[in-house]
Every structure is written in structure tokens, then in C-alpha cells.
């Protein structure tokens, strides 16, 4: 196996650890004053592959009025149901460990694990994430979809760096 690529979870969270409200809203995130694109463009240049869950894909497509935003990247969407591939998306229904092994057999840039929480949990349990870049919004939601699901696992991290984009703080960790 080549293993020349990193799987990076690049995601935003509320201060109390939620990635969305219970009804999957991100309005709280858009109400925070950032700076530019909050480091997204710089990160986006480091990847050539996007991986996300079906609920995240559906949310993105709704927000973008059906226009897929990552056309210049190879995109995989994990789903438990059958779905027909599109021009820009390959739907996947396999275990995450073997999927990442297959991706790592090919040279390329890093792999962006967009979300959501269910898929992120599976990647964490299989110890497939190399780095976490978590942007914290100064908002407390109280309840919602957690960034990290409860589970029987531990993951030790090392802080690579921090940045701030006006009211946002980005924490960049590498998995030990």
C-alpha cells in the first residue's frame, strides 16, 4: 500500500461540540463573523478527493440548489441505500477501512472527510483519520448533531497549530 495521502476531517463545530442543530440547520454558523473564507481555499488546494455521507450530500445539494460545488475533485458519497452515480459523484456502500485502503493505492493529494457525524464516527473507530482541522464558532447550541459520537474508542492527538479568522478559531491536530 502506498499510503501517500492523508485523510483530513475539516469541519466546523459550535463551542459545545455540535456540527448542526437537531433539524440539520447551520444558520448558527453563518451568523458568526469570519474572515475571508476562513481558511477554506487554502485547505481545498491540498485535497483532490472529497468523502461525505448521504445526509451531508443531500444537505449540500439543497443549499447549492442542485449545483454540486466540488466538481473539480473526485467525490464519494457513502450511503446505505442504492443510488445512481452522477457525473460528479460516486456512491459507495462498503466498509470505510477497505475503501480508504483502495484510495491509498493511488497517488494523490489528501482526502477530505466532510462529514457527517455518522461517517466521521466510522472513520474514527477504524483509526483512518490522519488530521483534524476543526473550526470552532463562538456559539452554544445546547443540543443537536454532535461532532463526536459516543463510542468505545480513544484517539490521541498532537496540536499542529491554531489560527483565528475574526470570531472563528481553527484547531489543527495530527493523530499520533
C-alpha positions in Angstrom: 0.0 0.0 0.0 1.3 3.5 -1.0 -0.1 5.5 2.0 1.0 8.8 0.5 -2.3 10.5 1.2 -3.8 11.8 4.4 -7.5 11.6 5.4 -8.3 15.0 6.9 -11.5 15.9 8.7 -12.1 19.6 8.0 -15.2 20.7 9.8 -16.9 23.4 11.8 -18.4 23.0 15.3 -20.2 25.0 17.8 -18.3 25.7 21.1 -20.3 23.0 22.8 -19.4 20.4 20.1 -22.3 20.3 17.6 -22.0 20.3 13.8 -25.6 21.1 13.3 -28.9 21.6 15.1 -31.3 18.7 15.6 -33.1 19.7 12.4 -29.7 19.9 10.5 -29.6 23.7 10.4 -26.3 25.5 10.1 -27.8 29.0 10.5 -25.8 29.5 13.7 -22.6 29.0 11.8 -23.5 31.7 9.1 -24.3 34.2 11.9 -20.7 34.3 13.1 -18.4 36.9 11.6 -15.5 35.3 9.9 -12.6 36.5 7.8 -12.5 35.8 4.1 -13.4 32.2 3.6 -12.0 31.2 7.0 -9.1 29.2 5.5 -11.2 27.1 3.2 -9.5 27.9 -0.1 -6.0 27.2 1.3 -7.2 23.8 2.6 -9.2 23.0 -0.6 -5.9 23.2 -2.6 -4.4 20.4 -0.5 -7.1 17.8 -1.5 -8.2 16.0 -4.6 -10.8 13.7 -3.1 -14.0 14.5 -1.1 -15.8 11.9 1.0 -19.1 12.5 2.7 -22.2 10.8 4.0 -25.5 10.8 2.1 -27.3 13.2 4.6 -24.4 15.7 4.2 -24.6 15.3 0.4 -28.3 15.9 0.4 -27.9 19.0 2.6 -25.1 20.4 0.3 -27.2 19.8 -2.8 -30.2 21.5 -1.2 -28.1 24.5 -0.1 -26.5 24.8 -3.6 -29.8 24.5 -5.4 -28.7 21.2 -7.0 -25.4 22.5 -8.3 -22.6 20.3 -7.0 -19.9 22.5 -5.5 -16.9 20.2 -5.7 -16.8 19.4 -9.5 -13.1 19.7 -9.7 -12.5 16.9 -7.1 -13.2 13.2 -7.1 -16.2 12.8 -4.8 -17.5 9.7 -3.0 -20.8 9.6 -1.0 -21.4 6.8 1.5 -25.0 5.6 1.5 -26.8 2.5 2.9 -29.3 2.6 0.1 -28.8 2.2 -3.6 -28.1 5.4 -5.6 -27.1 6.1 -9.2 -23.7 7.7 -9.7 -23.8 11.1 -11.2 -21.2 13.0 -13.4 -19.5 14.3 -10.3 -20.3 11.7 -7.5 -19.7 8.1 -7.0 -22.0 6.5 -4.4 -20.3 4.0 -2.1 -21.8 1.2 0.1 -18.8 -0.6 1.6 -16.9 -0.6 4.8 -14.7 2.5 5.3 -11.5 0.6 6.1 -11.3 -1.2 2.7 -12.5 2.0 0.9 -9.6 4.0 2.3 -7.1 1.2 1.6 -8.2 1.3 -2.1 -7.8 5.1 -2.2 -4.3 4.8 -0.8 -3.2 2.5 -3.6 -3.2 5.5 -5.9 -1.1 8.6 -5.6 -2.9 11.8 -5.0 -3.4 14.7 -2.7 -5.1 14.5 0.7 -8.7 13.2 1.2 -11.2 15.5 2.8 -13.7 13.8 5.1 -16.5 16.4 5.0 -19.0 14.7 7.3 -21.4 14.0 8.7 -21.3 12.7 12.2 -22.2 9.1 11.4 -19.4 8.7 8.8 -16.9 10.6 10.9 -17.6 8.2 13.7 -16.9 5.2 11.5 -13.6 6.7 10.3 -12.5 7.4 13.9 -13.4 3.9 15.1 -11.3 2.4 12.3 -8.4 4.9 13.0 -8.5 6.2 9.4 -8.2 9.9 10.1 -4.7 11.4 10.0 -5.6 15.0 10.8 -8.5 17.0 12.3 -8.9 20.7 11.3 -11.8 21.9 13.4 -13.1 25.4 13.2 -14.9 26.5 16.4 -17.7 29.0 16.2 -18.4 31.1 19.3 -21.9 29.8 19.6 -23.5 27.4 22.1 -26.4 25.4 20.6 -27.3 23.3 23.6 -28.3 20.2 21.6 -28.0 18.9 18.0 -25.8 16.6 15.9 -22.6 16.0 17.9 -19.2 16.4 16.2 -18.1 13.2 18.0 -20.5 10.4 18.8 -20.0 8.4 22.0 -18.2 5.2 21.3 -15.7 2.6 22.6 -12.5 4.2 21.3 -9.7 6.6 22.1 -7.6 8.7 19.8 -4.5 10.6 20.9 -3.8 13.9 19.1 -1.0 16.3 18.8 -1.7 20.0 18.2 -0.1 21.2 14.9 -1.3 24.7 15.1 -4.1 27.3 15.6 -5.4 30.1 13.5 -8.2 32.6 14.0 -10.4 34.1 11.5 -12.1 37.0 13.2 -14.6 35.2 15.6 -13.6 31.7 14.5 -10.7 29.7 15.9 -9.2 26.8 13.9 -7.6 23.9 15.8 -5.3 21.7 13.7 -4.5 18.3 15.2 -2.5 15.4 13.9 -3.4 11.9 15.1 -0.5 10.3 17.0 
